[in-house]
């Protein structure tokens, strides 16, 4: 069973930075494509960033140039470095992966950007 555990959320002022982490267990992390999603109050779930097993990345237009997704296969961990945070980045952030047709989610971590 694949398990994902996020950490690193918190409250930060506009313009600040946070780094989210997601540790994966129960499967060979190195062969999983990994994604970060977010759910903001009153909004639909949004794909924020994705990284493939080969390290290719893609981002939502709203975060390009500010967020960076990366992975450390030795630590079974995917990261989301978030810089120049804006109030509209406030959301619960989830990491996610798919394996054998099933989608797996972490429990989420709250990010609040407010002065």
NUBALUM-467999 format. One line per field, with one value per atom (N, C-alpha, C): residue number from 1; atom name; x, y, z. Coordinates in pm, whole numbers, always signed. Example, Ala and Ser with C-alpha at 12.3 -4.5 7.8 and 13.67 -1.06 7.14 Angstrom:
BEGIN
n	1/1/1/2/2/2
atom	N/CA/C/N/CA/C
px	+1319/+1230/+1320/+1285/+1367/+1290
py	-569/-450/-330/-225/-106/+3
pz	+780/+780/+780/+708/+714/+787
This chain:
BEGIN
n	1/1/1/2/2/2/3/3/3/4/4/4/5/5/5/6/6/6/7/7/7/8/8/8/9/9/9/10/10/10/11/11/11/12/12/12/13/13/13/14/14/14/15/15/15/16/16/16/17/17/17/18/18/18/19/19/19/20/20/20/21/21/21/22/22/22/23/23/23/24/24/24/25/25/25/26/26/26/27/27/27/28/28/28/29/29/29/30/30/30/31/31/31/32/32/32/33/33/33/34/34/34/35/35/35/36/36/36/37/37/37/38/38/38/39/39/39/40/40/40/41/41/41/42/42/42/43/43/43/44/44/44/45/45/45/46/46/46/47/47/47/48/48/48/49/49/49/50/50/50/51/51/51/52/52/52/53/53/53/54/54/54/55/55/55/56/56/56/57/57/57/58/58/58/59/59/59/60/60/60/61/61/61/62/62/62/63/63/63/64/64/64/65/65/65/66/66/66/67/67/67/68/68/68/69/69/69/70/70/70/71/71/71/72/72/72/73/73/73/74/74/74/75/75/75/76/76/76/77/77/77/78/78/78/79/79/79/80/80/80/81/81/81/82/82/82/83/83/83/84/84/84/85/85/85/86/86/86/87/87/87/88/88/88/89/89/89/90/90/90/91/91/91/92/92/92/93/93/93/94/94/94/95/95/95/96/96/96/97/97/97/98/98/98/99/99/99/100/100/100/101/101/101/102/102/102/103/103/103/104/104/104/105/105/105/106/106/106/107/107/107/108/108/108/109/109/109/110/110/110/111/111/111/112/112/112/113/113/113/114/114/114/115/115/115
atom	N/CA/C/N/CA/C/N/CA/C/N/CA/C/N/CA/C/N/CA/C/N/CA/C/N/CA/C/N/CA/C/N/CA/C/N/CA/C/N/CA/C/N/CA/C/N/CA/C/N/CA/C/N/CA/C/N/CA/C/N/CA/C/N/CA/C/N/CA/C/N/CA/C/N/CA/C/N/CA/C/N/CA/C/N/CA/C/N/CA/C/N/CA/C/N/CA/C/N/CA/C/N/CA/C/N/CA/C/N/CA/C/N/CA/C/N/CA/C/N/CA/C/N/CA/C/N/CA/C/N/CA/C/N/CA/C/N/CA/C/N/CA/C/N/CA/C/N/CA/C/N/CA/C/N/CA/C/N/CA/C/N/CA/C/N/CA/C/N/CA/C/N/CA/C/N/CA/C/N/CA/C/N/CA/C/N/CA/C/N/CA/C/N/CA/C/N/CA/C/N/CA/C/N/CA/C/N/CA/C/N/CA/C/N/CA/C/N/CA/C/N/CA/C/N/CA/C/N/CA/C/N/CA/C/N/CA/C/N/CA/C/N/CA/C/N/CA/C/N/CA/C/N/CA/C/N/CA/C/N/CA/C/N/CA/C/N/CA/C/N/CA/C/N/CA/C/N/CA/C/N/CA/C/N/CA/C/N/CA/C/N/CA/C/N/CA/C/N/CA/C/N/CA/C/N/CA/C/N/CA/C/N/CA/C/N/CA/C/N/CA/C/N/CA/C/N/CA/C/N/CA/C/N/CA/C/N/CA/C/N/CA/C/N/CA/C/N/CA/C/N/CA/C/N/CA/C/N/CA/C/N/CA/C/N/CA/C/N/CA/C/N/CA/C/N/CA/C/N/CA/C/N/CA/C/N/CA/C/N/CA/C/N/CA/C/N/CA/C/N/CA/C
px	+84/+0/+88/+63/+139/+86/+176/+138/+219/+151/+215/+190/+295/+284/+350/+266/+318/+357/+446/+483/+537/+552/+615/+522/+392/+299/+310/+237/+237/+184/+206/+161/+284/+271/+382/+327/+407/+366/+381/+305/+323/+469/+517/+656/+747/+697/+777/+789/+856/+883/+848/+814/+796/+843/+886/+916/+833/+753/+673/+749/+728/+788/+679/+701/+609/+692/+683/+756/+664/+713/+635/+689/+600/+641/+549/+594/+511/+529/+614/+636/+767/+817/+942/+919/+960/+935/+995/+1107/+1181/+1105/+1005/+930/+794/+771/+643/+655/+562/+545/+475/+517/+461/+403/+296/+229/+197/+188/+134/+6/-98/-226/-255/-350/-398/-547/-609/-750/-763/-803/-823/-970/-997/-1135/-1229/-1333/-1433/-1392/-1278/-1230/-1212/-1199/-1176/-1030/-1008/-871/-791/-667/-582/-450/-407/-274/-172/-80/+20/+148/+196/+322/+331/+406/+425/+570/+623/+757/+753/+814/+813/+929/+933/+1042/+1175/+1170/+1291/+1331/+1247/+1279/+1219/+1138/+1070/+962/+946/+852/+754/+638/+547/+470/+424/+367/+238/+152/+38/+90/+21/+64/+72/-15/-22/+100/+181/+296/+429/+425/+549/+642/+769/+868/+876/+780/+780/+796/+740/+744/+838/+901/+988/+961/+931/+913/+1043/+1078/+1199/+1177/+1269/+1257/+1394/+1394/+1515/+1480/+1520/+1483/+1548/+1663/+1729/+1649/+1570/+1491/+1342/+1306/+1164/+1079/+1131/+1067/+1055/+940/+919/+899/+953/+949/+874/+823/+769/+824/+919/+974/+887/+833/+740/+800/+828/+884/+786/+811/+726/+578/+547/+410/+313/+193/+87/-33/-119/-239/-321/-323/-401/-338/-219/-160/-212/-290/-347/-435/-405/-476/-424/-493/-439/-368/-244/-162/-150/-169/-165/-62/+13/+90/+11/+42/-38/+45/+7/+69/-31/-1/-85/+0/-61/+7/-97/-74/-164/-309/-330/-466/-529/-463/-516/-444/-517/-460/-446/-331/-302/-279/-327/-318/-260/-189/-151/-265/-240/-344/-358/-260/-264/-192/-143/-80/-126/-164/-222/-112/-131/-44/-131/-95/-168/-73/-108/-26/-106/-61/-138/-47/-78/-3/-74
py	-119/+0/+125/+214/+338/+436/+493/+595/+721/+836/+965/+1053/+1117/+1203/+1337/+1443/+1577/+1648/+1743/+1831/+1961/+2060/+2185/+2302/+2280/+2390/+2485/+2597/+2694/+2827/+2927/+3063/+3147/+3224/+3306/+3436/+3540/+3668/+3669/+3753/+3766/+3796/+3729/+3742/+3642/+3569/+3471/+3339/+3244/+3114/+3001/+2889/+2764/+2650/+2542/+2421/+2307/+2249/+2133/+2006/+1905/+1773/+1668/+1563/+1450/+1323/+1245/+1119/+1006/+922/+811/+678/+590/+457/+354/+230/+120/+83/+156/+125/+186/+140/+192/+334/+431/+571/+613/+554/+601/+582/+497/+474/+541/+628/+698/+842/+881/+1024/+1084/+1203/+1264/+1401/+1435/+1563/+1632/+1763/+1845/+1910/+1900/+1967/+2060/+2149/+2233/+2256/+2277/+2310/+2437/+2544/+2672/+2683/+2764/+2779/+2819/+2742/+2775/+2748/+2681/+2657/+2509/+2478/+2340/+2302/+2172/+2122/+2160/+2201/+2250/+2174/+2128/+2069/+2183/+2176/+2280/+2247/+2125/+2087/+1935/+1889/+1744/+1719/+1606/+1564/+1416/+1383/+1244/+1167/+1039/+956/+1000/+1065/+1110/+1252/+1314/+1448/+1560/+1526/+1630/+1693/+1822/+1895/+1977/+2001/+2099/+2166/+2287/+2372/+2438/+2469/+2555/+2693/+2760/+2895/+2988/+2967/+3058/+3050/+2945/+2930/+2926/+2929/+2925/+3038/+3003/+3104/+3128/+3076/+3095/+2964/+2857/+2726/+2633/+2544/+2443/+2308/+2210/+2074/+1997/+1913/+1832/+1701/+1608/+1480/+1430/+1352/+1286/+1138/+1060/+918/+842/+888/+821/+839/+947/+975/+950/+897/+872/+996/+1110/+1237/+1326/+1391/+1495/+1626/+1733/+1864/+1964/+2067/+2181/+2306/+2369/+2494/+2607/+2685/+2791/+2925/+3008/+3140/+3249/+3370/+3484/+3452/+3397/+3353/+3469/+3441/+3540/+3493/+3584/+3541/+3438/+3447/+3351/+3213/+3196/+3062/+2990/+3059/+2997/+2879/+2763/+2640/+2525/+2414/+2288/+2221/+2184/+2124/+1974/+1899/+1753/+1701/+1599/+1527/+1404/+1359/+1252/+1174/+1047/+965/+861/+803/+696/+572/+458/+330/+227/+159/+50/+96/+217/+265/+327/+318/+378/+509/+603/+732/+736/+782/+790/+935/+970/+1106/+1108/+1215/+1239/+1305/+1338/+1395/+1547/+1606/+1749/+1830/+1946/+2039/+2180/+2254/+2386/+2490/+2571/+2686/+2811/+2903/+3029/+3145/+3228/+3345/+3469/+3535/+3648/+3740/+3868/+3966/+3990
pz	+0/+0/+0/-94/-101/+4/+81/+179/+154/+167/+145/+267/+315/+432/+401/+401/+374/+502/+488/+599/+542/+630/+588/+570/+584/+571/+690/+679/+787/+741/+823/+792/+757/+650/+605/+550/+556/+501/+349/+281/+135/+102/-3/-41/+24/+121/+191/+118/+184/+123/+220/+163/+238/+150/+214/+141/+197/+110/+148/+113/+196/+173/+174/+97/+96/+92/+199/+207/+165/+78/+23/+76/+115/+159/+98/+97/+51/-94/-163/-304/-348/-462/-516/-565/-484/-514/-647/-683/-800/-931/-931/-1056/-1055/-959/-949/-1000/-1087/-1114/-992/-953/-832/-865/-795/-819/-687/-695/-587/-638/-558/-584/-468/-491/-381/-395/-279/-273/-190/-256/-188/-145/-45/+2/-112/-131/-231/-374/-393/-529/-556/-685/-727/-698/-690/-676/-799/-776/-885/-883/-1000/-1012/-1008/-915/-898/-975/-959/-1022/-1029/-1125/-1144/-1182/-1135/-1172/-1208/-1321/-1366/-1303/-1332/-1283/-1342/-1459/-1526/-1485/-1400/-1354/-1437/-1537/-1613/-1526/-1542/-1457/-1539/-1482/-1537/-1423/-1451/-1347/-1395/-1301/-1331/-1365/-1456/-1496/-1375/-1279/-1164/-1074/-1087/-998/-1073/-1204/-1282/-1242/-1226/-1187/-1038/-961/-816/-741/-794/-727/-803/-729/-789/-726/-809/-761/-784/-688/-702/-626/-647/-581/-540/-433/-385/-371/-469/-468/-352/-307/-194/-64/-58/+62/+41/-76/-107/-84/-124/-91/-215/-225/-325/-250/-307/-244/-332/-267/-340/-272/-337/-289/-340/-248/-284/-242/-341/-316/-360/-316/-354/-335/-220/-195/-194/-242/-251/-168/-127/-52/-129/-260/-340/-343/-287/-274/-150/-68/+51/+12/+68/+31/+116/+107/+157/+40/+62/-41/-18/-126/-120/-219/-179/-279/-322/-442/-501/-599/-616/-718/-765/-880/-934/-952/-919/-937/-972/-1081/-1125/-1131/-1179/-1197/-1075/-961/-838/-809/-753/-714/-562/-517/-374/-336/-216/-166/-25/+4/+141/+216/+342/+427/+407/+341/+314/+420/+379/+471/+437/+539/+520/+497/+395/+369/+374/+459/+471/+447/+350/+317/+355/+459/+511/+588/+580/+659/+792
